[in-house]
Amino acid sequence: MSDVTSSTLVQSRRDFLQTAAAASAAGSLLLSPGLSPRVHAGGDDGIKVALIGCGNRGTGAASQALATKYNVKLWAMADAFADRLEGSLKALSSGKAGKYGVEKGAGFGAAIDVPKDRQFIGLDAFQKAIDCGVDVAILTGPPGFRPQHFDYAINAGKHVFMEKPVAAGPAGVRKILEVADRARKKNLKVGVGLQRHHDPSYLEAVQRIQRGDIGKLITLRAYWDGGPPAKVAIPKNNMTELEYQIRNWYFFDWLSGDHIVEQHIHNIDACNWVMGGHPVTAMGMGGRQVRTGKEYGNIFDHHAVEFTYADGTKMFSQCRQIPGCKNQVAEFVEGTNGSAYLNQGRCTLTRGEETLWAPPRRRPGEAENPYQIEHDVLFAAIANGSEHNEADYAASSTMTAIMGRFATYSGKEVKWDEALASNSVPMADALAFDTPAPIQPLPEGGYAIPIPGVTKPF
Ligand SMILES: NC(=O)c1ccc[n+]([C@@H]2O[C@H](COP(=O)([O-])OP(=O)(O)OC[C@H]3O[C@@H](n4cnc5c(N)ncnc54)[C@H](O)[C@@H]3O)[C@@H](O)[C@H]2O)c1
């Protein structure tokens, strides 16, 4: 977990340049080896960023990188599809960066410098963007591709911000762990979009739980029950099968991990954070009851999992993407001497009717934005060379959610070591759209849907 608090984040641009200049004068010994010297030579060029995966979140993440206190430039963009890249560039240029991004009335101006020859399209576009003189890669494509993109970025000596989940299957998780270790050895910084770790209310609540304010922990509950995601199924027309699945990545487990991994990871990760580790077994149930159309790939629309940690503590998790039901996105922790409610900006610890701790009340618009803080922390670490690597706990939480999916797909009890060692889900690593897709449509259309009791865990 990150031990960087919001108070350690703020380094002004002047401080940054002074640090940089002093480090340059000292023969760059203080610099992080992954940074190109020009970043520290006065900062004229700024910290150059490549955005890889120019969708909704990528656009937001790029806006947050640009909104840090540092001299950041969006220098290259890469996407599998031209229309996505163009839409993202247009949005950023006009200062509209979507649901999670920073709105900047007049746009980001000269901070966006992505001429045609630094706009790359296709499945190998990520390599070209990483290789065109940038310092940082923002990896926000589908989770299945994350290990491939992360590996290439760290090999090329780039700092990384990558979205969660960091993989869709165990082979990808193992790759992330191996690459994260390499990143540490190269002193490259790695931030991951599990933004609860940068929400001041979570940071305080988790610290209080871990020091024993609510006693010994008995159970945890994690929920992401909501309606369908804002993802529309796109018809195949004359695409190749692989292109079709990547366009519709959300609905394929080998690309998204299913929504238990893609979305519910946030809640599962918060529970792992509280517990200081991952569960060792999972059993559960799930299915596809409402989102049944052939256009919706092979994922479920609901999962419920009982996870058990090594000390016997249970975490009950449920996630549902079905309209018209009770919605709830939060985590709950029960201890022998109190309870905790965990939710963005609103975490609260109670004992019966008594409030043990609640965050300060803020007026609308005053709340600290963890999506921004996670970028402030990352760019501060890049600027001052401090340690920052969030990949390990992200990999652990990604694997926990994958273990949950194995349990709901199979109906069997699944053990951590066996799940992590399995090779059942291929890592997405195609570089061209004419590569065969790892799962193929059925003769009658649609895809094989997992059946509990029949489908093997892995
Ligand atoms: N932290 C959060 O709260 C949060 C919120 C939303 C999304 N996310 C995560 O962000 C990631 C992206 O989600 P999104 O909602 O932006 O999806 P999206 O579909 O809007 O964006 C994904 C983009 O990646 C592109 N792409 C696909 N394959 C690619 C490849 N091989 N190389 C380069 N580009 C490729 C797609 O064309 C698309 O433009 C997911 O991992 C998701 O879980 C995180």
The ligand as an SDF file (V2000), in Angstrom:
LIG
                    3D

 44 48  0  0  0  0  0  0  0  0999 V2000
  -10.1150    3.7870  -11.5280 N   0  0  0  0  0  0  0  0  0  0  0  0
  -11.3520    3.9330  -11.9530 C   0  0  0  0  0  0  0  0  0  0  0  0
  -12.2470    4.3590  -11.2130 O   0  0  0  0  0  0  0  0  0  0  0  0
  -11.6920    3.5760  -13.3680 C   0  0  0  0  0  0  0  0  0  0  0  0
  -12.8370    4.1010  -13.9560 C   0  0  0  0  0  0  0  0  0  0  0  0
  -13.1210    3.7250  -15.2810 C   0  0  0  0  0  0  0  0  0  0  0  0
  -12.2990    2.8420  -15.9440 C   0  0  0  0  0  0  0  0  0  0  0  0
  -11.1920    2.3440  -15.3330 N   0  0  0  0  0  0  0  0  0  0  0  0
  -10.2950    1.3740  -16.0250 C   0  0  0  0  0  0  0  0  0  0  0  0
   -9.7030    2.0050  -17.1450 O   0  0  0  0  0  0  0  0  0  0  0  0
   -9.4990    1.0520  -18.1780 C   0  0  0  0  0  0  0  0  0  0  0  0
  -10.1600    1.5610  -19.4690 C   0  0  0  0  0  0  0  0  0  0  0  0
  -11.5590    1.6960  -19.2440 O   0  0  0  0  0  0  0  0  0  0  0  0
  -12.4320    2.7180  -20.0930 P   0  0  0  0  0  0  0  0  0  0  0  0
  -13.7270    2.8200  -19.4210 O   0  0  0  0  0  0  0  0  0  0  0  0
  -11.6440    3.9380  -20.3530 O   0  0  0  0  0  0  0  0  0  0  0  0
  -12.6200    1.8990  -21.4490 O   0  0  0  0  0  0  0  0  0  0  0  0
  -12.7020    2.4660  -22.9440 P   0  0  0  0  0  0  0  0  0  0  0  0
  -13.2190    1.3770  -23.8010 O   0  0  0  0  0  0  0  0  0  0  0  0
  -13.4190    3.7670  -22.9560 O   0  0  0  0  0  0  0  0  0  0  0  0
  -11.1720    2.7340  -23.2770 O   0  0  0  0  0  0  0  0  0  0  0  0
  -10.2610    1.7180  -23.6030 C   0  0  0  0  0  0  0  0  0  0  0  0
   -9.4940    2.1740  -24.8330 C   0  0  0  0  0  0  0  0  0  0  0  0
   -8.4290    1.2580  -25.1030 O   0  0  0  0  0  0  0  0  0  0  0  0
   -8.3780    1.0700  -26.5080 C   0  0  0  0  0  0  0  0  0  0  0  0
   -7.6660   -0.1730  -26.7920 N   0  0  0  0  0  0  0  0  0  0  0  0
   -8.1370   -1.4380  -26.8740 C   0  0  0  0  0  0  0  0  0  0  0  0
   -7.1360   -2.2980  -27.0690 N   0  0  0  0  0  0  0  0  0  0  0  0
   -6.0040   -1.5680  -27.1400 C   0  0  0  0  0  0  0  0  0  0  0  0
   -4.6450   -1.8960  -27.3590 C   0  0  0  0  0  0  0  0  0  0  0  0
   -4.2320   -3.1710  -27.4900 N   0  0  0  0  0  0  0  0  0  0  0  0
   -3.7420   -0.8980  -27.4130 N   0  0  0  0  0  0  0  0  0  0  0  0
   -4.1440    0.3860  -27.2650 C   0  0  0  0  0  0  0  0  0  0  0  0
   -5.4200    0.7560  -27.0620 N   0  0  0  0  0  0  0  0  0  0  0  0
   -6.3350   -0.2260  -26.9770 C   0  0  0  0  0  0  0  0  0  0  0  0
   -9.8340    1.0890  -26.9350 C   0  0  0  0  0  0  0  0  0  0  0  0
   -9.9830    1.3060  -28.3120 O   0  0  0  0  0  0  0  0  0  0  0  0
  -10.3810    2.2160  -26.0830 C   0  0  0  0  0  0  0  0  0  0  0  0
  -10.2620    3.4710  -26.7070 O   0  0  0  0  0  0  0  0  0  0  0  0
  -10.0950   -0.2530  -17.6750 C   0  0  0  0  0  0  0  0  0  0  0  0
   -9.0800   -1.0510  -17.1280 O   0  0  0  0  0  0  0  0  0  0  0  0
  -11.0450    0.1700  -16.5880 C   0  0  0  0  0  0  0  0  0  0  0  0
  -11.2370   -0.7880  -15.5980 O   0  0  0  0  0  0  0  0  0  0  0  0
  -10.8710    2.7090  -14.0700 C   0  0  0  0  0  0  0  0  0  0  0  0
  1  2  1  0
  2  3  2  0
  2  4  1  0
  4  5  1  0
  4 44  2  0
  5  6  2  0
  6  7  1  0
  7  8  2  0
  8  9  1  0
  8 44  1  0
  9 10  1  0
  9 42  1  0
 10 11  1  0
 11 12  1  0
 11 40  1  0
 12 13  1  0
 13 14  1  0
 14 15  2  0
 14 16  1  0
 14 17  1  0
 17 18  1  0
 18 19  2  0
 18 20  1  0
 18 21  1  0
 21 22  1  0
 22 23  1  0
 23 24  1  0
 23 38  1  0
 24 25  1  0
 25 26  1  0
 25 36  1  0
 26 27  1  0
 26 35  1  0
 27 28  2  0
 28 29  1  0
 29 30  1  0
 29 35  2  0
 30 31  1  0
 30 32  2  0
 32 33  1  0
 33 34  2  0
 34 35  1  0
 36 37  1  0
 36 38  1  0
 38 39  1  0
 40 41  1  0
 40 42  1  0
 42 43  1  0
M  CHG  2   8   1  16  -1
M  END
$$$$
